[in-house]
Amino acid sequence: MSGDRGSMRPPGTEQGEGMLTVGDTAVRWLIQSAADVPAADDWLAPIERARLDQLRVAKRRADWRLGRWTAKRAVAAALAVAPARVAVIASERGVPLVLLDGLPAPLAISLSHAAGRGLCALAPPGTAVGCDLEVVVPRAPHFVHEYFTAAEQERVGADARLVTLVWCAKEAALKALGEGLREDPRGVEVVVGGCHAGGWTDLTIAHAARRFAARSRILDGLVAVIAVEPAAATGAL
């Protein structure tokens, strides 16, 4: 599947879903809000409930439940299965993994959450995929100096939207690498490209010899970025 079918709902709805072509890879994405998540936990698989029971901080529990709800909804739609058959767990390195009836599901997944909204991106199996959500807020100059390359610092200046966009893209790429912020963000170079009619902006991201395609969009003050390594895809979603 390919193209930009589906789009985020109008501002204020805090939801959205669709298919998006990133590079040459078809990605399914879904955004949900905290208000969408049921109060009870009966939609969680036993392995997920066991993980939830280990979380003691209320905000951490709420964010985790939002991420799992968003992921399970997205996976169920992509595979045309009941959500009860889906479980989303984390590897030893914290990378999300999807199980279908207890076995690895044929897709790649990335999750993010911010300000009461969760984002899930799904790609064909074997794809290095990462997504991130960030609130657009002014950041102190030392943040840019510490985490951005010299070229990025020159490009973003003091523009809060561009700073957030580049930081969001770095996090998405680091998730696709399976490293997260264990890796130095300055090792990731982001270049912002043109904007499409559908509202998505193209990005290119480099990390050593690896290259990622990415697309970004603003939703209700949040920046959403989805990044993939195009050559990594091995099938259709």
JOQUI-V752949 format. One record per residue. N is the residue number from 0. RES is the residue in three letters. OMEGA is omega as a letter, one per 20 degrees, with the letter a starting at -180 (999 if undefined). Layout:
n->(N & N)
res->(RES & RES)
omega->(OMEGA & OMEGA)
This chain:
n->(0 & 1 & 2 & 3 & 4 & 5 & 6 & 7 & 8 & 9 & 10 & 11 & 12 & 13 & 14 & 15 & 16 & 17 & 18 & 19 & 20 & 21 & 22 & 23 & 24 & 25 & 26 & 27 & 28 & 29 & 30 & 31 & 32 & 33 & 34 & 35 & 36 & 37 & 38 & 39 & 40 & 41 & 42 & 43 & 44 & 45 & 46 & 47 & 48 & 49 & 50 & 51 & 52 & 53 & 54 & 55 & 56 & 57 & 58 & 59 & 60 & 61 & 62 & 63 & 64 & 65 & 66 & 67 & 68 & 69 & 70 & 71 & 72 & 73 & 74 & 75 & 76 & 77 & 78 & 79 & 80 & 81 & 82 & 83 & 84 & 85 & 86 & 87 & 88 & 89 & 90 & 91 & 92 & 93 & 94 & 95 & 96 & 97 & 98 & 99 & 100 & 101 & 102 & 103 & 104 & 105 & 106 & 107 & 108 & 109 & 110 & 111 & 112 & 113 & 114 & 115 & 116 & 117 & 118 & 119 & 120 & 121 & 122 & 123 & 124 & 125 & 126 & 127 & 128 & 129 & 130 & 131 & 132 & 133 & 134 & 135 & 136 & 137 & 138 & 139 & 140 & 141 & 142 & 143 & 144 & 145 & 146 & 147 & 148 & 149 & 150 & 151 & 152 & 153 & 154 & 155 & 156 & 157 & 158 & 159 & 160 & 161 & 162 & 163 & 164 & 165 & 166 & 167 & 168 & 169 & 170 & 171 & 172 & 173 & 174 & 175 & 176 & 177 & 178 & 179 & 180 & 181 & 182 & 183 & 184 & 185 & 186 & 187 & 188 & 189 & 190 & 191 & 192 & 193 & 194 & 195 & 196 & 197 & 198 & 199 & 200 & 201 & 202 & 203 & 204 & 205 & 206 & 207 & 208 & 209 & 210 & 211 & 212 & 213 & 214 & 215 & 216 & 217 & 218 & 219 & 220 & 221 & 222 & 223 & 224 & 225 & 226 & 227 & 228 & 229 & 230 & 231 & 232 & 233 & 234 & 235 & 236)
res->(MET & SER & GLY & ASP & ARG & GLY & SER & MET & ARG & PRO & PRO & GLY & THR & GLU & GLN & GLY & GLU & GLY & MET & LEU & THR & VAL & GLY & ASP & THR & ALA & VAL & ARG & TRP & LEU & ILE & GLN & SER & ALA & ALA & ASP & VAL & PRO & ALA & ALA & ASP & ASP & TRP & LEU & ALA & PRO & ILE & GLU & ARG & ALA & ARG & LEU & ASP & GLN & LEU & ARG & VAL & ALA & LYS & ARG & ARG & ALA & ASP & TRP & ARG & LEU & GLY & ARG & TRP & THR & ALA & LYS & ARG & ALA & VAL & ALA & ALA & ALA & LEU & ALA & VAL & ALA & PRO & ALA & ARG & VAL & ALA & VAL & ILE & ALA & SER & GLU & ARG & GLY & VAL & PRO & LEU & VAL & LEU & LEU & ASP & GLY & LEU & PRO & ALA & PRO & LEU & ALA & ILE & SER & LEU & SER & HIS & ALA & ALA & GLY & ARG & GLY & LEU & CYS & ALA & LEU & ALA & PRO & PRO & GLY & THR & ALA & VAL & GLY & CYS & ASP & LEU & GLU & VAL & VAL & VAL & PRO & ARG & ALA & PRO & HIS & PHE & VAL & HIS & GLU & TYR & PHE & THR & ALA & ALA & GLU & GLN & GLU & ARG & VAL & GLY & ALA & ASP & ALA & ARG & LEU & VAL & THR & LEU & VAL & TRP & CYS & ALA & LYS & GLU & ALA & ALA & LEU & LYS & ALA & LEU & GLY & GLU & GLY & LEU & ARG & GLU & ASP & PRO & ARG & GLY & VAL & GLU & VAL & VAL & VAL & GLY & GLY & CYS & HIS & ALA & GLY & GLY & TRP & THR & ASP & LEU & THR & ILE & ALA & HIS & ALA & ALA & ARG & ARG & PHE & ALA & ALA & ARG & SER & ARG & ILE & LEU & ASP & GLY & LEU & VAL & ALA & VAL & ILE & ALA & VAL & GLU & PRO & ALA & ALA & ALA & THR & GLY & ALA & LEU)
omega->(r & r & a & a & a & r & r & r & a & r & r & a & r & r & r & r & r & r & a & r & r & a & r & a & r & a & r & a & a & r & r & r & r & r & r & a & r & a & r & a & a & r & r & r & a & a & r & r & r & r & r & a & r & a & a & a & a & a & r & r & a & r & a & r & r & r & a & r & a & a & a & r & a & a & r & r & a & a & a & r & r & r & a & a & a & r & r & a & r & r & r & r & r & r & a & r & a & r & r & a & r & a & a & a & a & r & r & a & r & a & r & r & r & r & r & r & a & r & r & r & a & a & r & r & a & r & r & a & r & r & r & r & r & r & r & r & r & r & a & a & a & r & a & a & a & a & a & r & r & r & r & r & r & a & a & a & r & a & a & a & r & r & r & r & a & r & r & r & r & a & r & r & r & r & r & r & a & a & a & a & r & r & r & a & r & r & r & a & a & r & a & a & a & a & r & a & a & r & a & r & r & r & r & a & r & r & a & a & a & a & r & r & a & r & a & r & r & r & r & r & r & r & r & r & r & a & r & r & a & a & a & a & a & a & r & r & 999)
